[in-house]
Amino acid sequence: MSDIRKYTASFILDMRGCTDTVDTVVGRLSGIITDFGGKIAAVENLGQKNFERVVNKNFPSGIYVQFLFEGVPTIVEGIKSRLRLDKTINRILVESTG
């Protein structure tokens, strides 16, 4: 019996200097989740939001995208390791929802 869990993943996108559209990046993120065996239930583009605390004055806001998906517990580390060097992904937060 496999241990399938539900997750909520929030990504902050940094589209500065990127020629791709937000939809292209979201499609790429969806592909990465499914590559690791995840089943996506919902994707929501929350739009551009200003940061509460600005660390870099040249990057005061980011585009927030949220995924609801399910998969095995090892999927989280797989996604994070695949996206670690991706310059369009500023932050990743993955929470188990049940």
N, C-alpha and C positions, 0 to 999 in steps of 0.2 A: 504494500500500500504506500503510495507516494504522499508526501507531506506538502500539500498545496496550501499556500497562504495568500491572502489578499493584501495588496500594497497600494499606497498612494505615493507617487513620485512627483516632486515639484522641481522644476528646472528654471533657472534664471538664465536667459539667453543674452549674450553680448554680441550684437549684430554689427558692431563697428568694424568697418573694413571688410565685411563679408559680402560677397556678391549673391549669395543664396537668399531666397525669400524665407520668411518665418515658416511658411507651409512646407518648404523643402526640408528645413531643419527638423520640423515636427515629424515629417515622414521618415527621415533618417533615424530619429529617436525611436519611433514606432518599430522600425525594422530591427534595431538593436535589441529591443525588448523581446520581440518575437524570435530573433535569432537564438536567444538564451532560453527559449521554450515558454515565454510568458504569453498569456492570453489577455489582450487589452479589452477592457470593458468600456472605457470612456476616455476621451481626450478633451481638455478644455484649455483654450488659449485665453488667459486672464488679462492679456494686454500689457501695455507698458505702465510700470508703476515706479514712482520715485522711491529711493532708498531712505529709510529713516535716518541712518548714519552713513554719510558719504565718505568712503575711504579714498576714492580716487576722484578728484574734481572733474576729470574728463569722462567719467562714467557715473553720472548721478542717478541713473535709472536703468532698469532692465525689463525685458519682456518675460513675463511669467507664464509658464505652461505647466499644466498638471495632468498626469496620467493616472488612471485607476486600472490596475491589472492584477492578475494572479499568477503565481509561479512557485517553484521550489525555493527554499531559503537561500540557496547559493546564487540565485539570480541577481541579488542586490550587489554583491561584490563583483560579479561579472560585468554588470552594467557600469558600475563606478570605474572599474579598471579600464574598460573600453573607452570611456569618455574622459579619462584623466587628462589626456593631452589635447583634447578638442578645445580650440580657442573660442568657439562660439558658445560653449557652456561655461557660465561663470560660477554657478553653484548648483549642487545636487542635494536634495533631501528626500530620502525614502523612508516611509513609515509603514509599519505593519498595521493593518486595520482589522485583522481578525483571522 
